[in-house]
Amino acid sequence: MRALSLYVLLFLSVSSTAQEITPVQRFDQTGKFWMYWGYNRAWYTNSDIHIHGQDFDVNFYDVRAVDRPEKFGLKEYFSPTRLSIPQNNYRFGYVINQHWGVSIGIDHMKYVVVNGQEVTMSGVVLPATNRSNNYVGSYINTPATLSRDLMRFEHTNGLNLFSVDAEYTCRVAKLFKEKFGIYWQTNAGIGMLVPKTEAHLFSDTQFPEGYGIDNKYHIAGYAASLRVGPEFRFLRNFFVKAQLRGGWIILPDVYINNEAPVRADHQFGFMQFNMTAGGYFPIRLRKKH
């Protein structure tokens, strides 16, 4: 929650400052496309996770989760065969005019429920033959340790946000005879979540994997978000961005065992910091003679 509060304060302060900035721009990128690639870290609010199937229906309350960044290394982050493994961002956009543009892109985050934390749970678990029966019973706000046997739950391949953003840009400063410029961007977007969820419920030595699998990609929900931060342009058409994205994710249809009638649902706030690099490029249609 502290990260989300920081995001809100930063957004309000910079938005009010941006209104005072003179919008004149000689580095006009109107009519150009752009793209970027980069990496992110993410933070999440606690959430209530609801799991349900034919023989169980359980809520876990106030569950904490974290991201899972790759340890930094040249091979891990810059090898062409491994670019999609770290938490990454890539995006394509079009500049409509000096201030406005649109973009589409993917934010590849990772979401891992922290095992060993203390939670409360409510619901019912009935006997079954395909998983552990150690957790059979009824629960009403019962304290529980969220062990790996009780539930392993993660979107690590990953928590993929496909979004469409409206983008507003204004210039803050120009340097070195306008070979270098600083711009502020405020963007709003909506999108869908396509996670690849790995879930394992109610396991023991007889059923070490419990009930659940590493599921396939699936449209599981939707999100709305704001993205703010500076863009540093150099040599006219190249840029580096350092941005914060914050918003709310709703996942009403999370797979636990692919198409089986077993699902999870939860919703939570998120905060993401990303560093990206890219460039502008014109695409001109050939004129007819």
C-alpha positions as CSV (number, residue, x, y, z in Angstrom):
1,M,0.0,0.0,0.0
2,R,2.9,2.4,0.6
3,A,4.0,1.9,-3.0
4,L,0.5,2.7,-4.3
5,S,0.4,5.8,-2.0
6,L,3.7,7.0,-3.4
7,Y,2.4,6.5,-6.9
8,V,-0.7,8.6,-6.3
9,L,1.3,11.4,-4.7
10,L,3.8,11.4,-7.6
11,F,1.1,11.4,-10.2
12,L,-0.7,14.3,-8.6
13,S,2.4,16.4,-8.1
14,V,3.8,15.9,-11.5
15,S,0.4,16.3,-13.3
16,S,0.0,19.7,-11.6
17,T,3.5,20.7,-12.6
18,A,3.0,19.6,-16.2
19,Q,0.2,22.0,-16.6
20,E,2.7,24.9,-16.2
21,I,5.1,23.6,-18.8
22,T,5.3,25.4,-22.2
23,P,4.2,22.9,-24.8
24,V,6.3,24.1,-27.7
25,Q,8.3,21.3,-29.3
26,R,10.7,21.4,-32.3
27,F,11.3,17.7,-32.0
28,D,7.9,17.0,-33.4
29,Q,7.4,13.2,-33.9
30,T,3.9,13.6,-35.3
31,G,3.1,10.8,-37.8
32,K,5.9,8.5,-36.5
33,F,5.7,5.1,-35.0
34,W,7.8,4.0,-32.1
35,M,8.7,0.9,-30.1
36,Y,10.5,0.1,-26.9
37,W,11.8,-2.9,-24.9
38,G,12.8,-3.0,-21.2
39,Y,12.4,-4.6,-17.8
40,N,10.3,-4.1,-14.7
41,R,9.8,-4.7,-11.0
42,A,6.3,-5.1,-9.6
43,W,4.6,-4.8,-6.2
44,Y,1.1,-6.0,-5.3
45,T,-1.5,-5.3,-2.6
46,N,-2.8,-8.3,-0.6
47,S,-5.8,-10.1,-2.1
48,D,-8.5,-12.6,-1.2
49,I,-8.0,-15.8,-3.2
50,H,-11.1,-17.9,-3.9
51,I,-10.6,-21.5,-5.1
52,H,-13.6,-23.7,-6.0
53,G,-14.3,-27.1,-7.6
54,Q,-16.7,-30.0,-7.3
55,D,-15.5,-31.0,-3.9
56,F,-14.0,-27.8,-2.4
57,D,-14.9,-24.2,-2.1
58,V,-12.4,-22.1,0.0
59,N,-11.5,-18.5,0.5
60,F,-8.0,-17.5,1.7
61,Y,-8.0,-13.9,3.0
62,D,-5.4,-11.2,2.9
63,V,-2.8,-13.2,0.9
64,R,0.5,-11.6,0.2
65,A,2.3,-12.1,-3.1
66,V,5.6,-10.8,-4.6
67,D,7.2,-10.6,-8.0
68,R,10.1,-12.9,-9.1
69,P,12.8,-11.0,-11.0
70,E,15.7,-12.8,-12.6
71,K,19.1,-12.2,-11.0
72,F,20.9,-9.6,-13.1
73,G,23.5,-10.9,-15.6
74,L,24.4,-10.2,-19.2
75,K,23.2,-13.6,-20.3
76,E,20.0,-13.5,-18.3
77,Y,18.9,-10.1,-19.6
78,F,20.6,-9.6,-23.0
79,S,20.9,-13.0,-24.6
80,P,18.5,-13.2,-27.6
81,T,17.3,-16.6,-26.5
82,R,16.4,-15.4,-23.0
83,L,14.8,-12.0,-23.6
84,S,11.3,-13.2,-22.7
85,I,12.3,-14.8,-19.4
86,P,12.9,-11.7,-17.1
87,Q,10.0,-9.5,-16.2
88,N,9.9,-7.4,-19.4
89,N,7.9,-4.7,-21.2
90,Y,7.5,-4.2,-24.9
91,R,5.3,-1.6,-26.6
92,F,4.5,-0.1,-30.0
93,G,2.9,3.3,-30.5
94,Y,1.9,6.0,-32.9
95,V,2.3,9.8,-32.4
96,I,-1.0,11.6,-33.4
97,N,0.3,15.1,-32.7
98,Q,2.8,16.9,-30.5
99,H,0.9,15.9,-27.4
100,W,-1.2,12.9,-28.0
101,G,-0.6,9.3,-29.1
102,V,-1.8,5.7,-28.7
103,S,0.1,2.5,-28.0
104,I,-0.4,-1.2,-27.5
105,G,1.9,-3.5,-25.6
106,I,2.6,-6.3,-23.1
107,D,3.8,-6.0,-19.5
108,H,5.2,-9.4,-18.5
109,M,5.1,-9.4,-14.7
110,K,5.3,-12.3,-12.3
111,Y,3.1,-13.0,-9.3
112,V,4.1,-15.5,-6.6
113,V,2.1,-16.2,-3.4
114,V,4.4,-16.2,-0.4
115,N,4.4,-19.7,1.2
116,G,4.7,-19.9,5.0
117,Q,2.6,-16.7,5.7
118,E,-0.3,-16.7,8.2
119,V,-3.7,-16.2,6.7
120,T,-7.3,-17.0,7.5
121,M,-9.5,-19.3,5.5
122,S,-13.2,-20.1,5.2
123,G,-15.1,-22.7,3.3
124,V,-15.4,-26.5,2.9
125,V,-13.2,-29.3,1.7
126,L,-14.8,-32.7,1.0
127,P,-13.0,-36.1,0.7
128,A,-11.6,-36.9,-2.7
129,T,-9.4,-39.6,-4.3
130,N,-7.1,-37.5,-6.4
131,R,-5.5,-35.3,-3.8
132,S,-4.6,-35.2,-0.1
133,N,-7.5,-35.5,2.4
134,N,-5.5,-33.9,5.2
135,Y,-7.5,-30.7,4.8
136,V,-11.0,-32.1,4.7
137,G,-13.3,-30.1,6.9
138,S,-15.2,-26.9,7.3
139,Y,-13.5,-23.6,8.1
140,I,-14.9,-20.2,9.3
141,N,-12.2,-17.5,9.5
142,T,-9.8,-20.2,10.6
143,P,-6.1,-19.2,11.1
144,A,-3.9,-21.2,8.8
145,T,-0.3,-21.3,7.7
146,L,-0.2,-21.2,3.9
147,S,2.2,-24.1,3.4
148,R,3.2,-25.5,0.1
149,D,1.1,-28.5,0.9
150,L,-2.0,-26.4,1.4
151,M,-1.6,-24.1,-1.7
152,R,1.1,-23.2,-4.2
153,F,-0.2,-20.4,-6.5
154,E,1.7,-18.3,-8.9
155,H,1.4,-16.5,-12.3
156,T,5.1,-16.8,-13.2
157,N,5.0,-17.3,-16.9
158,G,3.6,-14.9,-16.2
159,L,1.1,-12.2,-15.2
160,N,0.8,-10.8,-18.7
161,L,-1.0,-7.5,-19.2
162,F,-2.0,-6.7,-22.8
163,S,-3.1,-3.1,-22.8
164,V,-4.1,-0.2,-25.1
165,D,-3.0,3.2,-23.8
166,A,-3.8,6.8,-24.6
167,E,-0.7,8.9,-24.1
168,Y,-0.1,12.6,-23.3
169,T,3.4,14.1,-23.7
170,C,4.8,17.6,-22.8
171,R,8.3,18.8,-23.0
172,V,10.1,19.7,-19.7
173,A,13.5,20.8,-21.0
174,K,15.8,21.0,-24.1
175,L,19.6,20.7,-23.8
176,F,22.7,20.8,-26.0
177,K,21.1,22.7,-28.9
178,E,18.1,20.4,-28.7
179,K,20.1,17.2,-29.3
180,F,18.8,16.1,-25.9
181,G,15.3,16.6,-24.5
182,I,13.4,15.7,-21.4
183,Y,9.6,15.0,-21.7
184,W,6.9,14.0,-19.2
185,Q,4.3,11.5,-20.1
186,T,1.0,10.7,-18.5
187,N,-0.8,7.7,-19.9
188,A,-4.0,5.8,-19.2
189,G,-4.8,2.3,-20.3
190,I,-7.1,-0.7,-20.2
191,G,-6.4,-4.3,-21.1
192,M,-6.8,-8.0,-20.5
193,L,-4.7,-10.4,-18.5
194,V,-3.4,-13.6,-20.0
195,P,-1.6,-15.4,-17.2
196,K,0.0,-18.8,-17.3
197,T,-0.9,-20.0,-13.8
198,E,0.7,-22.8,-11.8
199,A,-1.4,-24.0,-9.0
200,H,-1.2,-27.0,-6.7
201,L,-3.7,-27.6,-3.9
202,F,-3.9,-30.1,-1.0
203,S,-0.7,-32.1,-1.5
204,D,1.1,-34.6,0.7
205,T,3.7,-37.4,0.2
206,Q,1.1,-39.6,-1.6
207,F,0.1,-36.7,-3.9
208,P,3.2,-34.5,-4.1
209,E,1.8,-32.3,-6.8
210,G,-1.7,-32.1,-5.2
211,Y,-4.6,-31.0,-7.3
212,G,-3.6,-28.7,-10.1
213,I,-1.0,-28.3,-12.8
214,D,1.1,-25.7,-14.7
215,N,-1.8,-24.4,-16.8
216,K,-1.9,-23.1,-20.3
217,Y,-2.2,-19.4,-21.3
218,H,-5.7,-18.2,-20.8
219,I,-7.7,-14.9,-20.8
220,A,-8.4,-14.7,-17.1
221,G,-9.4,-11.1,-16.5
222,Y,-8.9,-7.4,-17.1
223,A,-7.2,-4.3,-15.7
224,A,-7.1,-0.5,-15.8
225,S,-4.0,1.5,-15.1
226,L,-2.1,4.8,-15.2
227,R,1.5,5.2,-16.3
228,V,3.6,8.2,-15.7
229,G,7.3,9.2,-15.9
230,P,10.0,11.0,-17.9
231,E,11.2,10.2,-21.4
232,F,14.8,11.2,-22.2
233,R,15.3,11.8,-26.0
234,F,18.7,12.0,-27.7
235,L,19.9,12.2,-31.3
236,R,16.3,13.2,-32.2
237,N,14.8,9.7,-32.6
238,F,16.1,7.6,-29.7
239,F,14.8,7.5,-26.1
240,V,15.0,6.0,-22.6
241,K,12.0,5.9,-20.3
242,A,11.8,5.5,-16.5
243,Q,8.1,5.0,-15.6
244,L,5.7,4.0,-13.0
245,R,2.5,2.1,-13.8
246,G,-0.2,1.5,-11.2
247,G,-3.7,0.1,-11.4
248,W,-6.1,-2.6,-10.5
249,I,-6.3,-6.1,-11.8
250,I,-9.4,-8.3,-11.7
251,L,-9.1,-12.0,-12.4
252,P,-12.5,-13.8,-12.2
253,D,-11.5,-16.9,-14.3
254,V,-8.0,-18.3,-13.3
255,Y,-7.3,-21.9,-14.4
256,I,-6.2,-24.4,-11.8
257,N,-6.5,-27.6,-14.0
258,N,-6.9,-26.1,-17.5
259,E,-10.5,-26.6,-18.8
260,A,-11.6,-28.7,-15.8
261,P,-14.5,-27.0,-13.8
262,V,-12.1,-25.8,-11.2
263,R,-11.2,-22.2,-10.9
264,A,-9.7,-19.5,-8.8
265,D,-10.5,-15.8,-8.7
266,H,-9.0,-12.8,-7.0
267,Q,-8.3,-9.1,-7.6
268,F,-5.5,-6.7,-6.4
269,G,-3.7,-3.5,-6.9
270,F,-0.3,-3.4,-8.6
271,M,2.6,-1.0,-8.9
272,Q,5.3,-1.4,-11.5
273,F,8.6,0.4,-12.2
274,N,10.0,-0.1,-15.6
275,M,13.1,1.0,-17.5
276,T,12.8,0.9,-21.3
277,A,14.7,2.0,-24.4
278,G,13.5,2.5,-28.0
279,G,13.2,4.8,-30.9
280,Y,10.9,6.6,-33.3
281,F,10.7,5.7,-37.0
282,P,8.6,6.9,-39.9
283,I,6.5,4.6,-42.0
284,R,5.5,6.2,-45.2
285,L,3.0,4.9,-47.7
286,R,4.2,4.8,-51.3
287,K,2.4,7.4,-53.4
288,K,0.4,6.2,-56.4
289,H,1.5,7.6,-59.7
